[in-house]
């Protein structure tokens, strides 16, 4: 089960079409990305990662934290 605060950030990103900052596991290392949420469910999340531009689908367990991008206060 994902953290309710992370779900709030995913929902914010999808509803407002705004980027959020995520810390996630990329294989065996952590990565910080700015991304726009496309969809999520109980198991996974689909994102558009801004740099380098690509769509990814990840297990929710790979997302470690979510926050606003700098200078965005929601």
Secondary structure, DSSP 8 states (H G I E B T S, - for coil): ---HHHHHHHHHHHHHT--EEEEEEETTEEEEEEEEEEEE-SSEEEEEETTTTEEEEEEGGGEEEEEE-TT---
